[in-house]
Amino acid sequence: MYSFRLVYIFSYNLFQFCGHTWILANTIARFFTFGQDALADTFYSVGFVMSLCQLLSILEIFHIADGIEKARLLPRFIQVIEKNILLIMVIMFEEIQSKPVVCVQFFLWNILDLLRYPHELLCVMERPSVAMLWSRYSLWIPLYILSVVIEGVIIYEALPYLEPSAPHLPSLLLLYLPLLAVGGSVTVWQLLKERKHHLEKRYKRKKQK
């Protein structure tokens, strides 16, 4: 009999995987159908599902804290906060939604999550794959760094649009940019340690066999 926790965490990861697959497929299909015009209204077509997936990702902090998921809490906390701050800003200010760089960021987020959730599903089933482990860390980390850089670009480009309606917000976001860089660095450092731990664990298992 499978425990409730196991069924829950498997269902959660499967839901996130399906959600991000739909977003990525929708984005690519729209781009091939409408060309560059599709970049302007990407948020309108996938914004609801993206918002739902990101809102539910807050649960991952509790999964790790409660021990349901075996991962480092700090990098996951930073990733969830970074994504949700940017997403809230995009939702609140329509002028940002049509920027092509937002579409690029959404595309990157989906690639990152589609690299991560299959790995999580295999770990839940206790069938970790070397290929998925490699993509989860070795491929995932450079793409994550790129997404942090793009998030900084989006925030910087958004400052002129925010000042008329929220005069104090641009100053706060300028202070947030260095924190974003520090948070990204800490996340990469922690994930490299996590990758090392997984590789050592896998090596010990092979040695025992």
TANORFEN-V329288 format. One record per pair of residues at least 12 apart in sequence whose ideal C-beta (glycine too) atoms are under 8 Angstrom apart, sorted by sequence separation. I is the first residue (numbers start at 1). J is the second residue. D is the distance in whole Angstrom. If there is no record, write none. Layout:
# TANORFEN-V329288
i/j/d
I/J/D
I/J/D
This chain:
# TANORFEN-V329288
i/j/d
30/42/7
61/73/7
64/76/6
90/102/6
119/132/4
118/132/6
119/133/7
159/173/7
27/42/6
30/45/6
61/76/6
158/173/8
159/174/7
60/76/6
61/77/6
119/135/7
119/136/4
27/45/8
155/173/5
26/45/6
27/46/6
61/80/6
86/105/7
26/46/5
60/80/6
115/135/5
116/136/6
115/136/6
155/176/7
156/177/7
58/80/6
155/177/6
23/46/5
57/80/5
115/139/6
116/140/7
115/140/5
152/177/6
155/180/8
23/49/6
54/80/8
57/83/7
58/84/7
83/109/7
22/49/6
23/50/6
57/84/8
112/140/6
115/143/8
152/180/6
54/83/5
55/84/8
151/180/6
152/181/7
19/49/6
23/53/7
54/84/6
112/143/6
111/143/6
112/144/6
148/180/6
19/52/7
20/53/6
54/87/5
148/181/7
19/53/5
108/143/6
112/147/7
148/183/8
51/87/6
148/184/4
16/53/6
50/87/7
108/146/6
109/147/7
108/147/5
145/184/7
16/56/7
51/91/7
144/184/7
15/56/8
16/57/7
105/147/6
108/150/7
47/90/8
144/187/7
145/188/7
12/56/8
47/91/7
144/188/7
105/150/5
104/150/6
105/151/7
12/59/7
43/90/6
141/188/6
144/191/8
101/150/6
105/154/6
47/97/8
141/191/6
12/63/8
69/120/7
140/191/8
141/192/7
101/153/6
102/154/6
44/97/7
70/123/8
101/154/6
9/63/7
43/97/4
137/191/6
43/98/8
99/154/7
137/192/8
50/106/6
101/157/7
41/98/7
137/194/7
138/195/7
40/98/4
96/154/7
99/157/7
137/195/4
9/68/5
43/102/6
50/109/8
136/195/8
8/68/7
9/69/6
40/100/7
42/102/7
43/103/8
46/106/7
53/113/8
39/100/4
42/103/4
96/157/8
137/198/8
96/158/5
133/195/8
5/68/5
43/106/7
95/158/8
36/100/8
39/103/4
42/106/6
90/154/8
38/103/8
79/144/8
86/151/5
93/158/7
96/161/6
133/198/6
82/148/7
89/155/7
95/161/4
133/199/8
86/154/7
93/161/6
82/151/7
86/155/7
89/158/7
93/162/6
133/202/7
128/198/8
93/165/8
130/202/8
128/202/7
27/103/7
27/106/7
27/107/6
23/106/7
24/107/7
27/110/7
24/110/4
23/110/5
24/111/7
20/109/8
20/110/5
24/114/7
85/176/7
20/113/4
21/114/7
20/114/5
17/113/8
16/113/7
17/114/7
20/117/7
82/180/7
17/117/4
16/117/5
17/118/6
82/183/6
81/183/8
82/184/8
14/117/8
13/117/5
17/121/7
78/183/4
78/184/8
13/120/5
14/121/6
13/121/5
78/186/6
79/187/6
78/187/5
10/121/7
13/124/7
75/186/7
74/186/7
75/187/4
74/187/8
10/124/5
9/124/6
10/125/7
75/190/4
74/190/6
75/191/6
6/124/7
72/190/5
72/191/8
75/194/8
72/193/7
72/194/5
71/194/7
